[in-house]
Amino acid sequence: MKAKITRVGCALFMGALCGLTGPVHAQDYLLAKGDTVRIAFGGGRDPVEMMIDVEGSVRLLDVGRITLADHGLDDAEHRIEDAIAKVGLFVDPQVLISVVEYAPIVVAGDVATPGRFEFMPGMTIATALGLSGGTLSNGIDQFEIERARAEVEGQIKLRNLEIAATAVEIAKQRAALAGDASKVVLDGAMLRVIPAPEAVDATRMVQDAAASLAAERTLLKEAQALWVAEIGTLEDQQQILDLRLGVQREVIDTAQSELANAQSLQDRGLQTASRLSTVQQREADARARLLELESAQIAATRAIGEARRDLLRFTSNFKRDRLETLRAAQIALDESQMQYARSLDHLNLLQGDNIDALFASAGFTAQFTVASARAGRARIEGLQQDSALLPGDTLIVQVVDAALPHQAN
């Protein structure tokens, strides 16, 4: 049954229709193509109801075509009265117009149910979206939704596997710090962080991690053994140098004794100068050799110290790397858990009716354009959901990827 909306009733809704904040008058509303009006005549003629046609006019019997679109109710009454007076139907005709039914709005584009909808006073874009089932991504159909659901389910399985692998990695690094490959185990707390432990072969993953850690420990011990062997060799060299230094000091003592005897004989004239020079050269060579051996001993001591520091650094770096790997694994576990939760949210959206929320979370946004035959409303872009609609408007909804530059059609 059509709602009867009188001129007074129409005035009550003008603010919502036209977005005005001041006083509202009947003439504020401009009739539109598609509005159905009731025209009552003075003088006993029966009132008529008719729709304003696509040309913005009504055709009255014995009067003809009268343009009413884009005219207020008072102006429309005067136009009809003038037309009646011109054909001489009535003397001083009296006409009263009321809106019986507003022109419907049309919702087109990326909505669930595009089509024509009855206009209601105070109607906004949000109201129209509700009537049309909400926005949908351009071109999305049930097949694509099913494909998206399958992709999300695959992501959930992948995230579950990542969480399990990261949990095993944490257990491995903890065992590495403890120095025992047999301690690579998933205790109750670590098992609980895996959303679907039955979907992964945790036992095999733990065994592989333990074998990997055992191999790493073997390499570590071999490297440490090489360092220890090198240090032992350097220490042996140092001991040999100590012995050689002892012998060389004895050689120097002998050379110095011979030099003292030669100088004594020289002083008494019993030694030639050449003989004294030979003894002096021998004593000087012995002291030079001692300096070489002492330098070699210092170098050996330095090499032993550096080798020990390298061994300590190697061991410390191994422990530090394990700590850093453990910390990185714990961070990765938190990230995987958050990604798993987001994937679950997406799956829930795909399994429910609120597809719009999924598009919003994926970075899609809806753009609204209003087209109308009304003067000044040929095309209005950049509207929001709280923007008011007018009778006869066509709302065009376009869902676009917010990350991409949008070009207006």
ZIMO-V16456 format. One record per run of one state. SS is the DSSP state (h for helix, s for strand, l for the rest). FROM is the first residue (numbers start at 1). TO is the last residue. Records with the same first field share a line. If there is no record, write none. Layout:
# ZIMO-V16456
SS->FROM-TO, FROM-TO
This chain:
# ZIMO-V16456
l->1-4, 6-6, 13-13, 19-25, 29-29, 31-35, 42-47, 52-56, 61-63, 68-71, 88-94, 102-104, 110-110, 112-114, 118-123, 132-134, 136-141, 179-180, 184-187, 193-196, 200-201, 268-272, 352-354, 362-363, 372-378, 384-387, 389-393, 402-409
s->5-5, 30-30, 36-41, 48-51, 57-60, 64-67, 72-72, 95-101, 105-109, 111-111, 115-117, 124-124, 135-135, 364-371, 379-383, 388-388, 394-401
h->7-12, 14-18, 26-28, 73-87, 125-131, 142-178, 181-183, 188-192, 197-199, 202-267, 273-351, 355-361
